[in-house]
Amino acid sequence: MSDNPLRFYNPLLTSRTSTSRLPHLQQAGAVYFLTFRLADAVPAEPLQAFIRERDEWITRQAPRPWPEQLEKEFHRKFTGRFERWLDHGFGSCILRDRANARIVADTLQHFEGERSRLHAWVVMPNHVHVLASLVGDTSLADLLKSWKGFTARQINQRQGTNGSIWQKSYFDRIVRDEDHFEKCARYIRNNPGKAKLGREEFLQGESDLVRRIL
């Protein structure tokens, strides 16, 4: 990827961290691995225990940005565990419905090149993974709010419901280098198989760049 236009994490550039309890490290134009899930994708009791453990761990650490090894430890202990829960297929799994999944997939691609540039994505039955670059002055929080807000309205309208669709929080990892980019893209490609999904139970897409390197 020596000629790629991707912008990876640069510790010398100014970054912004959200005020949420979740650590969100942001840099303009950077590449992110994003995960957002349905509101009922994880059972309430283990979720509350997980949140307490995660928050206690964060409180013991120095303020962000963390050193690379500490960042990796956080994702190993918490993000990775959470993603394994998602792959168990808990909750309503309304994204297994092809029409609902298509609403999400079309929304991810709607502002391609304007707000974000998609590299790889997958719509699973109860969660979504995206590998994308921010474009221009787009903020991570605004992008996720736009995606989740629009898809929630469309899915509720289609189903004749009015409840919450998405969990408010989301997971993000700023991509540090080419190797990290490739690992994230490969994770997204392999996620449906890892979760033992049939071909009609998910939607997936990759950029030409990702198809060349995997």
C-alpha positions in Angstrom: 0.0 0.0 0.0 3.0 2.3 -0.5 0.9 4.6 -2.9 -2.2 4.6 -0.8 -3.9 7.9 0.3 -4.8 6.6 3.8 -4.1 8.8 6.8 -3.1 6.8 9.9 -2.8 7.8 13.5 -0.1 10.5 14.0 0.9 11.1 17.7 2.3 14.5 16.7 -1.0 15.8 15.5 -3.7 17.3 17.7 -6.4 14.8 18.5 -9.7 15.2 20.3 -11.1 12.8 22.9 -14.8 12.7 23.6 -16.3 13.4 27.0 -18.0 9.9 27.0 -16.7 7.2 29.4 -15.7 5.3 26.3 -12.3 6.5 25.0 -12.7 8.1 21.6 -9.4 9.3 20.1 -10.0 11.5 17.0 -7.9 13.0 14.3 -9.2 14.7 11.1 -9.2 12.5 8.1 -8.0 9.4 10.0 -9.0 5.8 9.3 -11.2 4.1 11.9 -12.5 0.6 12.7 -16.0 1.2 14.0 -18.6 -1.1 15.7 -22.1 -0.2 16.6 -24.9 -2.6 17.7 -28.6 -3.0 18.2 -30.0 -1.9 21.6 -30.7 -5.5 22.7 -27.6 -7.2 21.2 -26.1 -8.0 24.6 -28.1 -9.3 27.7 -28.5 -6.6 30.3 -26.9 -8.4 33.3 -23.6 -9.3 31.8 -23.5 -5.9 30.0 -23.7 -4.0 33.3 -20.9 -6.0 34.8 -18.8 -5.5 31.7 -19.4 -1.7 31.9 -18.4 -1.5 35.5 -15.2 -3.5 34.9 -14.3 -1.4 31.8 -15.0 1.9 33.6 -12.9 0.9 36.6 -10.0 0.0 34.3 -10.2 3.3 32.4 -10.3 5.2 35.7 -7.0 3.6 36.7 -5.2 4.7 33.6 -3.6 8.0 32.6 -5.6 10.4 30.4 -5.7 9.7 26.7 -4.0 9.4 24.3 -2.6 6.1 25.7 0.7 4.5 24.6 0.2 1.9 21.9 0.6 -1.1 24.2 -2.0 0.3 26.7 -4.4 0.9 23.8 -3.9 -2.7 22.6 -4.5 -4.0 26.2 -7.8 -2.1 26.4 -9.1 -3.5 23.1 -7.9 -7.0 24.0 -9.6 -7.0 27.4 -12.8 -5.2 26.5 -13.5 -4.6 22.8 -12.5 -8.1 21.7 -14.6 -9.7 24.5 -17.6 -7.5 23.5 -17.3 -8.4 19.8 -17.3 -12.1 20.7 -20.6 -11.5 22.6 -22.1 -9.9 19.5 -21.2 -12.9 17.4 -23.3 -15.1 19.6 -26.4 -13.5 18.0 -28.3 -12.3 21.1 -31.4 -10.1 20.9 -33.9 -9.5 18.2 -31.3 -9.6 15.4 -33.5 -7.5 13.2 -30.7 -6.9 10.7 -31.0 -10.6 9.7 -34.0 -9.3 7.8 -32.5 -8.5 4.4 -34.6 -5.4 3.9 -33.4 -3.9 7.2 -29.8 -4.8 6.5 -30.1 -3.1 3.1 -31.3 0.1 4.8 -28.1 0.1 6.8 -25.9 -0.8 3.9 -27.3 1.9 1.7 -27.0 4.5 4.5 -23.3 3.7 5.0 -22.7 4.4 1.3 -25.0 7.4 0.8 -22.4 10.1 1.6 -19.4 8.2 0.2 -16.6 10.7 -0.6 -18.4 13.5 1.2 -18.4 12.6 4.9 -16.6 9.3 4.8 -14.7 6.9 2.5 -15.6 3.3 3.1 -12.9 0.6 2.9 -14.8 -2.4 4.3 -18.1 -3.0 6.1 -20.4 -5.7 7.2 -24.0 -5.7 8.5 -24.4 -8.6 10.9 -27.7 -9.7 12.4 -27.2 -7.5 15.6 -24.3 -5.2 14.8 -22.3 -3.4 12.2 -18.5 -3.2 11.5 -17.1 -0.4 9.3 -13.5 0.4 8.3 -13.6 4.0 7.0 -11.8 7.3 6.6 -13.3 10.5 7.7 -13.5 13.2 5.0 -13.0 16.9 5.5 -14.2 18.3 8.8 -16.5 15.3 9.5 -16.4 14.2 13.2 -16.7 10.6 14.3 -19.5 11.4 16.6 -21.5 13.3 13.9 -21.0 10.5 11.4 -22.3 7.8 13.8 -25.2 10.0 14.8 -26.2 10.5 11.2 -25.9 6.8 10.3 -27.8 5.6 13.4 -30.5 8.3 13.4 -31.5 7.8 9.7 -31.4 4.0 9.8 -33.5 3.9 13.0 -36.2 6.1 11.5 -36.3 4.0 8.3 -36.3 0.6 10.1 -39.0 1.7 12.5 -41.1 3.1 9.7 -40.7 -0.2 7.7 -41.6 -2.4 10.7 -44.3 -0.1 12.1 -42.5 0.3 15.4 -41.2 3.3 17.3 -38.7 1.9 19.8 -35.0 2.3 20.2 -33.0 0.5 17.5 -29.3 1.2 18.3 -27.3 1.3 21.5 -26.2 4.9 22.1 -22.5 4.0 22.5 -20.1 2.7 19.9 -16.6 1.2 19.7 -13.9 2.8 17.6 -10.2 2.2 17.0 -8.1 4.7 15.2 -6.0 2.7 12.7 -2.3 3.1 13.4 -0.5 1.7 10.3 -0.8 -0.4 7.2 -0.6 -3.7 9.1 -3.4 -2.6 11.5 -5.5 -1.6 8.4 -5.1 -5.0 6.9 -6.0 -6.8 10.1 -9.2 -4.7 10.5 -10.2 -5.4 6.9 -9.5 -9.1 7.3 -11.5 -9.2 10.5 -14.5 -7.6 8.7 -14.2 -10.0 5.8 -14.0 -13.1 8.1 -16.6 -12.0 10.7 -19.7 -13.7 9.1 -17.8 -17.0 8.7 -16.6 -16.8 12.3 -20.2 -16.3 13.5 -21.3 -19.2 11.3 -23.8 -17.1 9.3 -25.4 -18.2 6.1 -25.0 -16.1 3.0 -28.5 -14.5 3.4 -27.9 -13.5 7.0 -25.5 -10.6 6.3 -24.5 -7.9 3.8 -20.8 -7.0 3.1 -18.7 -4.7 1.0 -15.1 -3.9 0.3 -13.2 -1.2 -1.6 -10.9 -2.0 -4.5 -8.0 -1.2 -2.2 -9.0 -3.8 0.3 -9.6 -6.4 -2.3 -6.1 -5.8 -3.7 -4.4 -6.2 -0.3 -6.3 -9.2 1.1 
